Amino acid sequence: MHPALYPRLLGPSWHELAAPVRGLHLDGAPFSGAGRFRVRHGAGPIGALLARLLRLPSANEAASLRLLVTPLGRGERWVRTFDGAPLVSTQREDGGRLVERIGPLELGFRLEVRNGALHYLQAGAALRVGSVRIPFPRALAPRIEAREEPEGTEGTRVSVAVTVPWVGLLVAYGGYLETDAGR
């Protein structure tokens, strides 16, 4: 049996994560959690159109979030359900980086632990259709800022913001995620 995705990517830094954050990625077993999240969109019409085309969660001050993470080969499948609308991605390792794919969009991240929190440092973006991968030039690539930080002894505060050059904010969501009982 191979180590779970996040411990494998973080190596020795894995043990520097606060327990609630580590609990989201613990052992490769299925994970489920829930919380209330604020979801925001940018104000412009292009951003609104992109958000609809990409089926991003609707803006809401207190969206109900359900998260289900399941093992998928040597990676994971993430289903984030905001008020009943799913946002599905797959995550895998590639060259020591985390690669997350949402539809045709592929995002690369380096993971870094700071003060017990997990920071996702963007390291590339591409469109992938079948086996064809087209990297975005840096000036055109969407930019993602994301982190998971402990809150209290049981929960994790999650924050994600996606901006697009010349468009601005596409979507941002954040809130408190609590592990379901029995995990």
N, C-alpha and C positions, 0 to 999 in steps of 0.2 A: 504494500500500500504506500502510495506517495504522499508527502505532506500536503496539507491543504494549500490553496492558492496564496493567500495573504502571508502565512508564516513562511512559505517558500520565497516569496518576493522580498519580504522584509529581512530575512535572515536573523542575525543576532538582535537587530532593532525591535523585533517582534516582542521581546520581553520588556521593552521600554513603554509599550502601549498601556494605558490605563485599563483596568479590568473590564469596565463596561464597553469600551471600544473593542477590545480583544474579543469580547463575547459575540460581537456581530460576525466575526470571521473565524471562530474558534477552531473547529476541527474538521471541516469539510462535511459535517452533517447538515441536513436542512435547518434553516433558520427562519423564524417568523417573528415579526414584531409589528407594532402599531403606534400611531401617534397623531398629533394634530400639527399641520404644517401651514405656514403662510406661503402662498404661491403668487408671484408677481410676474407681469409681462411688461415689456417696453411699451411706450406710448405711440410709436409710429405705426403707420399702416403696413409697411413692409414686414416689420417684426411680427405684427398680428397675423399676417398671411402666412409667414413661415411657421409660426407656432401652430396654426391650424393644419397646415400641410404635414408637419412632423408629428401631429397628434400629441402635442405637449399638454400637460395638465392645464386646466382652466384656472384663471386667476381666482383666488379665494383667500380670505383672511384666516380661515380656520378649516382647511381641507382635511378630511379624514384620510390618513395614509395607512395602507397595509403593505408590508414588505415580506416577500417570500424569496429566500435564496436557496437554490438547490444545486448540488454538485452536477457538473456536466463534463464528463471526461476528466481532463486535468484542469478544468476551469469551473465556472459557476454561471448559473442563469439567475438573473435578478428580475423579479416582477414587482414593480412599485405600482400600487393601485391607489390613485387619488380620486376620492369620491366615486368609486366604481369604474373609473377609466384607467386601464392598464398602460404602463410604460415599461416595455420589456427590453432587456439588454442581456448580452452575454459578455463574460469577462474571461480572459485567458492571459497567460504569460507569453511574452515574445522578447527574447534578448534581455531579460532582466527587467522588462517594463510590464506594467499592467496595460492590456489592450481591451477596451470596452467597445462593443459594437451595438449600435442602436439603428436598426434598419440598415440603410446603406452607409451610414456614418460610422467611421472607425476612429477612436480617440486613444492616444497613447499617454500614459502617465508614469512618472517616477513617484514612488511612495516615500514619504519622509515622516519620521516621528519627531514631534516637538512637544515637550512638556506633557507627555502622555496622550497627545492628540495625533490623529493621522491626517496628513496633508497630501493631497493629490496634486502633483506638479505636472502640468501639461507638457508633453514631450512629442507632440505631433498630432496631425489630423489628416484624414483621407476619406475619399469616397471609395467604396468597394462594391463592385457589381460582379458576382460570381468570383472568378479567380483574378479579375482585373482590379488593381488597386491604384488609385490616382491621388497622390499626396497633394494637399492644399499648399500653395505657397504661403509662407508664414504671414504675409501681409493680408491674406484673404481668409485665413483659418479662423474658425470659431475659437473663442477663448473660454476656458472653463476654470473656475476657482472652486475648489471643493475641500471640505474638511469634516472630520468626525471628532468631536471632543467630549470627554466625560462630563456628565452633569449629575451630581449626587453620586450615590453608590451603585445605582442600578441602570441609569439611563445614559443616553448619548444624544448630544446636540449635533444635528446634521445641518450643513450649509452648502448649497450648490448655486452657482451663478454662471449663466452662459451668455456671453456677449458675442456679437458678430460685427466685424469692421464695417463701418459706414451705415450700420443699422442701429447699433447700441444694444441695450438689454433685450435678449430674446426671452429668457425665463430665469427666474431665481426662485428657489424654494428652500425653506429651512424650518426646523422645528425639533421637537423632543421625540425621540424614538425609544420605546420601551420594549424589551424582549418579552415575548409571550411566555407564560408559565410553562414549566416543563423543559425548558431548553437548558 
